[in-house]
Amino acid sequence: MSRKNWIALVVMMLIGGGIIIYSLRTVNLHLLVRDFFTLNWGWMLVALICICLYLGLEGVVVKIFMNNRHPDFTWKDALRLPPIEQLFNGITPFSTGGQPAQLIAMLQCGVDGGLASSVLLMKFVVFQAMIVINFLISLLIGFHFIAEKLHALSLLVILGFMIHLGVILGLLLVMYWYNFTKRAMNILIRPCGWFMRTERYERMRVTLNEKVDSFYQESLRIKQEYRKMAKVCVVTLFQLFFYYAIPYFIMLALGVHGMNFIMVLSLHVLIFMIISLFPIPGGAGGAEYSFSVLFASFIGSGSKLVLAMILWRLLTYYFGMIAGMVALFVKPDKIKRDVEGE
């Protein structure tokens, strides 16, 4: 990690600490400590297993994509990528740092840069598509609830969905209307040249065109591997399921019962959409507020609600970043050059 990344990490830790302290201002600390020591650690272990499965299944997706390209791309390297992605997503605005960090990690393994970019792009496509599918289902189940509780913020949920949907539609256009999409993209980015230096604009244009070309070439291969794509989609759905289930098990650990499991999952999907719109890394502030407002109906105690929010944030945000820091110190395996057919 660069010095800038370490600074960003420290800043995010301080912001997180500040948000937690602010959340505790109206809470009886004695009750919160009591709630902590009376947690059902069995259910907390299930929540911990869920976040581990979320990270692990993303590693499975990487391995599936790499199997017929580099059979000697090891499980260790596949499982190393998701925590690194979580770390750099967690310290960059709009989670933009995860993809470049994964690319560097794959290059360290000896994977060709073009192949690594294509694999990561296809993984991103599937992930976005499954998010959209989950959101559509959750919208039908829980949007009336979020509209009642968050009012204006419900518009952010819709906006978040439109952005994710727009990404998927754009990628589908590349796959099926390549020439049209490439021409349209070059026309749409021209106004950027009015506000950027010529050299910087040209670099951006070349980079975008290379990414479009790379994705199109990979999509041609993927179209012939529909079984592999179906397998990846199923694995990704399970991955997201375990992530979305985490609040349910945290609330069970706090002794909260009588919850509708599907409703809890749906609300967590909607929170995920809200977080993705906040420019602050990790959606800091917006994530905690959304969780507290939406799950207040399930948790009557103020101290338990704050504790649930803290535990949820530790598992879904800080756990991944800590795992990412550990993964950075894991020495990658090198693929054999004689297997490389790129």
N, C-alpha and C positions, 0 to 999 in steps of 0.2 A: 504494500500500500504506500502511496505517496504521502508526503507531509500534508498536502491539502486534504486527502481522504481521512487521515488521522484526525485532523482538525474538525472535519465534518462529523466524524464519529463522536468525538468528545462533545461537540455542540449539541448533537441529537440526544446524547445521554443526559446532558444538562437540561435540555428542553423537556425531555421525558420526566426527569426528576422534578422539575418545576411544576409540570402539569399534575403530577401525583400529589405534590405538596398542596397545590391549590385545591385539588379535589378533596383533600382531608380537612379543609378549613371548617366545615360544618359537621364533621363526623366525630362522634365520641370515640376517642382512640382506645379507651378501655374495652369498648364493645368490639371494635375492629380486631384488636389483639385476641380477644376471646373467640371471635369467629374464626380467626386464623388457626388457632390451636385446636379448634373443634372440627376442622375440615375433615371430610372423609377422603383420606389419602388414596384409597383405592380408585375412586372416581377421578381424582387428580392425575393418577398414573395413566388412566385411560385417555384423559385429555392430552397428556404428554406423548403417549403412544400415537395419538392422532396426528400431532404436528410432525412427529418423526416419520410416520407413514406418508404424510403430505410431501415431505422433502425426499424420502426414499423413492416414492413412486415416480417423481420427476426424474430421478436418476435412472429408473427402469425405462422411461421414455427415451432418454438419451441412448441407452444401451440398445434398445430396439432399432433406433435409427442407424446406429453405428455397426450393428452386427454383420451386415453383408458388405460393408465398406472396409472396415478394419476389425476382423474377428478378434484380434489381440488387443483391442481397446478394452481395458480392464474394468471390472465392476468398481474398483476403488476410484478410478478416474471418473466414471459415470456418476457415482454417488458424491464425488467431491464438488461437482458443478453446482447443484442446487443451493447449498449453503453459501457458496461464493456469490451466486446471484442474489440471494437474500441480503447479504451484507451490503453489496453495492447498490441494490435497489433501495435499501433502507437509509442510505446516506446521500442520495441524489434526488433532486426534485422530479416529480412525476415518475419515479422509479426508472430513470433512463440509464443508470450505470450498470445494471445487471447484465445486459446483452454484451457490451464490450468486455466486461470482466470475464464472462464465460468464454468468449472468443480467445482471450489471452490464455486462459487456463487450458483450452484445447490445443492451442499452439504450443504450449509447454509440453504437451504429450506427444508432439510431433505430427499432429493432424494438419493436413494442408489447409491454408486459410480459407480458400474458396469452399471446400467441403465443410469446414467447421461453420462458416457463415450460413451455408444452405441448411445444415442440420438444425442450427439454432433458430433460423427463420421458420422452418417447418414446425418445429416445436412451439414456437410463438403463435403460429397460425392456429394450430390445434387447440392450444390453451385459450386463445381468444374466442374461438368458435364455441368451446364448451362453456365458457363464461357467459356468452350470449344465450345459449340454450338454457343454462341454469337460471339466468336472470328472467327470461320469458316465463318460465314456470313459477318463479318466486313472485313475479309481478302479479300474476293471477291470484296467488295465495295471500300475499302479505302487503300489497301496495296500499290498500285501504287503511291498514294499520299504520303504516309509515306516514301516509298523508295526514292522518289524524294527529299523530304525535309530533311530526317534524314540520308540518305545514310547508313553508317556503323551501325547506331543504329537500322536500320531495321532488322539486324541480331539478335539483342537482342529480338525483337518482336517474331521472329520465335523460338528463344531459350526459351523464356517465355512460348510460346504455347507448345513446346515439353515437358517442365517440367510439366505443368498442365495436358497435355494429358497422360504423363507417370504415374502421380499419379492416374488418372482415370483407366488406363489399369491395374495398380497394384492392385487396389481395386477390379476390376472386376475379376482378377485372383483369389483373395481370395474368392470371392463369388462363383465362378464356378469350380475352380481347387484348392481347399483348401489344400489338402495334398501335392500336387506338389509345390504350392507356398510357403508353410511353410518350406519345405525341402530346396527349392532354396534360401529362405531368410536366413536361418541359414548357408548355405554354403557361400553366398555372404558377410555376416558380419564377417566371420572368420578372414580375414586380419586385421580387426579393433583390434583384440586381440594381434596383433604383436606390436601395438603402445600404447596400454592401459594397465593399471594395471589389473590383473586377476579379482579382486573383482569388479572393475568398468565395465569391459567387461561383466561379468556374470550378473550384474544388468541390463545392457542394453539389453542383450540377453533375459532375463526373461521378461522384460518390453515389448519388441517388440513382443514376443510370446504371451503374455497376450493380447496385443492390437489386434493381428491377430485373436486370439480365440474369443475375444469379438465382433469384427466386423463380423466374420463369423456367430456367434450365432444370432446376430441382423439381419444379411442379410437373414437368414432362415425365420425369422418372417416377414421381409419386403417383401419377395417374395410372401407371402400370402396376403399382404396388398397393392396390386397394385393400388387400387383406392386412397389410402392415398398418395402413392408416386406420382401419377399423380397430385394430388391436390398440394402437396408440390412443384413439379416442376413448375407448373403454377404460384404459388405464388412467387417463386424465380425468375422466368423470369420477372414478373412485378417489383419485388424488384430491379433487375439489370437495368431494363428499366428506372426507375425513377433516379437511380444513374447516368447512362450514359447521361441522358437528361439535367443534371445540367448546363454544359457549354452553351448549346443553350439558356437557359433562362437568363443566366448571360449576354450573348452578346445582347440579346433583351433589357435587362435593360440598356445597354450602348448605345442603339440606333443603333445597327448594324442590318441591314435587308438584305434580299435577300439570306439568307443562306439555304443550303440544309439540312433539319433536319436529314435525314438518314445518310448523310456524317458526320455531327457533332457527332452523336451517334457512328458511326463506328470508328472515330478517337479517341474518348474517350475510347472505348474498347481497342484500340491498345496502348494508353497511359497507361491504367491499366496493360497491359502485361509488359510494360517496367518498371513500378514502382516495380512490383513484383520481379524483378531481382536485384534491388539495395540492397546491404546488410545494408545500413544505414536505420534506422527506418523511415517508412513513405516514403521511396524512395527520401529523401530530396536531392535536387539538380537536380536529374534526372527528377523528376516530373515537377518541374518548367520549366526546360529547354525544355522538350518535349512539354509541353503545349504552351510555347511561340513560338516555332518554327512551330508547326503544325497549330496553330490558327492565326498566323500572316497573313495568306492569307485572312482571313475573317475580320480581324480588321486592318484597314489601319493606325490608329493613334497609335504611340508608347506609349503614356500615357494611352490610353484606353486598350492596350494590357497588360501592366503591372498591371493596376487596375483589369482587368478581371482575370489575373493569381492570384492576391492576394485574390480576392473574391472567386475564385474557391477553392483555398487552405484552406481558412477559413471554407468553407462549407464542403468540402470533407475530410478534415484531422482534423483541430482543433475543429470544432463543435462536432464531435464524441468524441474526447478526453475530452472536457469540459463536455459533457453529461455523459460520463463515470465516471468522478469525482463526479458528482451529484449522479449518480446511486449507487456509493459505499456507500454513506451516507443514502441511502434508506433502511430501515429495511426490510429484506425479510419476507414473510409469511412462516409459517411452515405447511407442509402437515400433515394430520392426520395419526397417526401411525396405526390406525385400518384399514385404506384404503390400507396401504402398503402391497403389496403381494409379495414382492421380497424374 
